[in-house]
Amino acid sequence: MNNTKARRERLGASMANGEACIIFANQAENLRKFSQDNNFLYFTGLNIPNAILVLIKSADAVQEMLFIERGIPEREVWDGKKMTKDEAQQISEIRRVLYLDEYDATMSMWCPMLNKIHANIGFVALDQPLNYALYRLEPLRIRFPQIQIADITPLITPLRKIKDAWEIEQMQKAIDITGEGILDIIRQARASMYEYELEAMLFYRMQRSGAHHWGFAPIIASGINAATLHYGQNNCRIEEGQLVLMDVGAAYNNYSADVTRCFPVSESFSDRQRQIYQLVLDVQKEIIEMIKPGVSLMDLQVRTRELLAESALAIGLIKDLDEITRYYMHGVSHFLGLDTHDLGGRNAILEAGNVITVEPGIYIPEENLGVRIEDDVLVTESGNHVLSHNIPKEISEIEEIRRKALS
């Protein structure tokens, strides 16, 4: 069960008297699929555009209000029916549901007693126009100068970084769909295909499985492209003998998977590909073993760099341990959830209920080679559970799939 009511209660408990939280849903875009603001979805469960959630704390009591679009019968033939008040109440368990055209008058009554508003304003550079949230809050800031407007992220990070059972189910579904798509690619990929053809295989699997959005822009990188960390063009022809890196993730109910696998477009890894791949895999396994409550993300990063440096030195890739930054230059882990890089921070101490990635890599552009292996890991009371463990990553598993595919 998606218990948004309990989340709002925890949010209210973290607020001080005289504070409000205002969370804006995403705006509908004409002729584009709608994707909800993650914070609005987290606290309401509603997948409707243009709505506003308001929580106000006064005298240790929290008032909840939801503002939704008013239905216009003449527009129904074009846009369909709008969600009714009763439907919104049933899904969100918010008793006071009003229409958007009542928002300004309602806030005008409450604002004189407020001193701070937390809102999903995000970050907007000074040389950029205001986003929708800042635009809607601007009249409040001008007319009620005693109100401080702050981004809501620090307030909600402690809530969102701990996943409940329902959230983990959504993430597992996203990961499983992603895994099936990865297997589709490994089974069907052939030399002379283009990277975007492989991307299409996974997207087809996603669409058929009810995952209508990517968690992030997919990376399908062959050959030297795999040495570019955020390669995203996916438009190159895949040549015989190349290694293909796939960093991909479906989103299910807005919860994202983030999995990276590599495979040879030939039947088997070359000796060099095998050497680098096994090096990365061994390091990844050791880092996963470290994961438990009380360990910090920085602990994982420091140990990853140590292990990769020692291994790279042993095979002659580098001559000094400090040279590892030439071939490994990114973090090994980040939080995962509604956002692919979810709330939590890179210096956080792990707690039960966190979901993080583990993604060491080695990138050797002069050899047209890049290897990264990434799994999604749930932190448990006793250690960890790898949510993506069903997606093959052993060399023998991958080569067996490729041999069958090419036979």
N, C-alpha and C positions, 0 to 999 in steps of 0.2 A: 504493500500500500504506500502511495506517495503522500506522506504525512506532512503536508505543507503547513497545517495549523500548528503543529509542534515546532516547526522551524520559526514561524512568526512569533511564537511565545518565547523562544530562546532569543530571538532578535530583540523583542521588547524588553526582556530582562537585562540586556546589555546596554540599553538606552538610559539616559538620565532624564529626570523630569525637565520639561521645557524643550525637549528635543523631538524631532520628527524624522521619519524615514520616508522618502518619496522615491519610488522605483517606477520608471517609465518602461512600458512595453515597447518593442520595436515598432516602427511605422510600416504600414503596408506599402509595397512598391508595385506599381501597375505592371501587370503581366509577368511578375516574377514570383517564384515560390517563396512563401513566407517562412522566415526562421526567427524564432522568438529570442528576445533578450534573456540571457541565461539567469540573471538574478531575478527577473520578474517571474520566470518559469519556476525557479527554485522555491519561491515564497508563495506562489498562487496555484501552480499546476495548470494555468490557463494558457492556451496556445492561440490567443487572439491578438490582433494588432491594435495599436493606438490607445491602449488602456493605461491606467495609472493606479498604483497601489500606494496608499498613504497610511502610515502608522504614526500616531501622536501620543506621547507619554506625558501625563499630567497627574499629580497627586498619586504617583505610583501605579496608576491605571493606564492601560494602553487602549486607545481607540483605533479601530481598524476600519478603513474605508476603501472601497474599490470603485473606480470610475470607468465605465465602459461606453462604447459607442451606442447611440440611440438608433434603433432600426428605422429605416425610411422605406415604406412599402414600394414607392416608385422606383427605388434602386434595386429591389430584390431580383428583378429579371436580369440585371447586369451582374450583381455581386453576390447574390444569394442572401439568405436571411442572416441577420446579426445574432449573436448569442444574447439570450434574454437574461434579465436579472435573476430569475429563478435558476436558470442553468448555471450562471456564474456562481451563485450562492452554493449550489449543490456540489460543484467541483471544488471550489476554493474553501468552502466553509466560512466565508466572510459574510456576516449577517447584513452589514450596511453596504448595499450596492447602489450607486447613483449613476447618472449619466455624465458624460464628459462635459456637457454644457452647464453642469452644476459645479464644476471643479473650482472655477475662479471665485465664485461667491462663497463657497464653503471654505476655501483657504483664507479668504479675506477675514473670516470670523476667527480662525484659529491663529493666524500669524502674529497678532499683537502679543500673544503670550509665549511665543517661541523664541529661543535664543540660538538654536542650531538646527540645520537640516542636513541629514546625510542622504545623498542621492547618487544614482548611478551615472555620474557625470563623466567618468573616465578621465583621460588626459587629452587636452586639445592645445596644441602649440599656439603661441600668441599670434603667429602669422596665418592662422587658419580660422575659418568662420566657426561660430558657436555650433555645437551639435544640438540635437533636439532637446535634450534634458536641460542644458544650459540656457537655451532659448526660452523654454517654459519657466525656468526659475528666475530669469532676469527681472521680470516685473516684481517678484517678491523681494529680490535683493535691493531694488531701487526704492520701493515703497516702505520696506521694513528694514532699515539699515542695521538694526540691532541683531539681525539674524546672520550667523555665520553659515556659509554653505560649504560642505566638505564632501569629498568622494566617499562613497559607502564602503569601499574595499576593506579598509582596516577593521571596520565593525563586523563585517560578515566573514572575513577570512577564517576565524576560529570555527565557524559553523560549517562552511563549505568544505574545509579540508578533511573533516571527519565524515566518511561516507556511511550512510545507514544501509540496511539490508536491501531495501528497494533500489537504492542508487547502484549498489554493487550488481544487482541483477541486470540493470540497464547497461552497465559497463560490460558485463560478461556477454550480453547479447551483441553489443557493438563489436567486441573482440572476436566472438565466434563468427560473425558475418565477415569480418575482415579476414579471418583465418581461412574461411572457405574461398574467399576471393583470391587470396594469395596462392592457395592450392590450385585454383583454376588456372592462374597464370603459369605456375611452374609446370603444370601438365600440358598447357597449350602453346606456350611460347616457342617460337622458332627463329632461327637466324633469318635476317632480311625483313622481319617485322619492324614496325616502328614502335617507339616507346608508348605513344598514345594508344596503340592497339591494346597493349597490356593494361593500361589505365582503364580502357573501355570494358575489359573483361571483369575487372573488380567492380566498376560502377554498375554493370549489369547485375552482378550478384547482389549488390546493395539494394538496388531498386526492387528486385524480385523478393527480397527478404524484408522489406518494409523499412529500410534505412534510406531516407530520401535525401540526406545531405552528407557531404564529407565532414569529418571532424576538422580537417585542415586541407590545404591544397596538396594533392598527392605528389610524391617524388618517385618517378620511375627513371632510374639513371643507369645507363649502360656505359661500360668502358670508362673513359676519363671523366664523364659526367658525374660518376659516383664520388669523385674527389671534390666536388662542389657541395658543401653541406646542405644548402637550401636550393639546390637545382630544382627548377619547376617547369621548364619549357616542355619536357616530355615529347620532343618532336624529332629525335634522332633515330636513324636506322640502326638496328641492333646487328652487329657483325658476329660471324662465327668466332668462337674462342673467347668472347667477352664475358665478363661477370656482370650481372644485372642486380642493382640495389633497389629495393622497394621499401620506401618509408611511407606508410599509408595508414589510414584509419577511418572507418565508418563512424557516423554519429547515430545513435539510437536514442530517441527522446531527448536529443541534444547532448547526451553523454558520449564522449569521444573515446575511441580506441586509438592507440599509437604504437604500431608494430613495425619493426624493420627486419626484413629477411633478404638474403643474397643467394643467388643461384647461378650456375654456369649455363649459358645458352647451349653449350655442347652437352654431351652425355655426362661428363665428369669435370671436376676442377682440374686446372693445370697444377703442376707442382707448386708454383709460386702462389697461385690463388689459394691452394689448400693450406700452405704454410701460414699465410697471413690470416686466413679465415679461422684456422684452429687457434692461432694466437689470441685473436679477439674473443672467440667463444670461450676459451679457458678463463680469460680475465672476467668475462661477463658472469660466468658461473660462480666464480669466487666472490664477486661483489654481491650477487644475489644471496649467497650464504650469509653475508654480513647483516642483512636487513632484519631488524627487529626494533621494538620500541626502545627509545633512548639513544639510538644511533642517529647522528646528524647527516644531512645530505653532504656536508663538507667532508665528513669522515669517508663517505663513499667516493667522493671526487679525489681526495688525496690518495687513497689506496689504489684507485683506478690508474691514476697517473704513475704511481710507483710500479705497479705490475706491468703496465704497458711499456714503460721505460726499460725495466729489467728484461722483458721478453724481446723487445726490439734490439737491445744491446746484444743479447745472446745470439741472435740470428744475423748480426752485422748490419742491420738497417741504420743504426746510429752508432757513433763512437763514444758518446758521452751521454749520461742519463738526462742532462738538461736539454738535449737536442730533441726530446720526444715531442715538444711543442710544435716541431715542424710537421709532424705526422698525426698528432692528436691535439686538438685545440678547442674542444667544447666541453660542456658539462656532461657528466654521465647520467644525470637524473633530473627530473622535474616532476611536480605533482600533476596528476591527471584527473579529469572529471568533466564537468560541463564545458570547461575550456581545456584545450589540448595542453597548454601550459597553464595549469590551474592555479588557484590561489594557494599560497603557502610560503613561497620564498625559498631561495637556494641555501639559506643558512638554518633552515628549520630543523628541529629535533623530531624524529619520527614518533608517531603515536599509532596505536591500534585504530584501524579504520582509514588510515591514509592509503591512497593508491598512487604509486610512483612508477616511473619508467626506469629501466636500466639499459643504457645504450652506449657502450664503449665502441670505439672505431679506430681504424688506421687508414690514412688517406695518402696515397703515393702517386701524385699526378704524373711524375716522370715515368711511371710504369703503367699509366692508364688504368689505375686500380684504386678502388675504394671499398672498404668493408666496414659495415656497421651492423650490429645485431642488437635488437631492442625487444624487450619484453615488458609487460605491464604487471606490476607486482602489488598485491594487497598486503599491508602490514597487519599482522594478527597479534593477539595477546602473547602467543608463544613463539612468534617468529614471522613467517611470511608464507604467502601462497601465490604462486605464479598463475595469474589468470589466463595468460596466453600459452600455457604449457602444451596445449594440443597442436600448436602450429609447428611443424617440423623445423629443426635448426641443426641437427647433427649432419655432418657431411655424408655419412652413409645413408641417412634417410633421404636427403635431397638428391643424391646421385641415383638412388633406386627409383625415385619418382621420374627423374629425367630419362633414365634408361627405358622404362616402360613407355614413357611418352614418345620417345624417338624410335622405338622398335617397330 
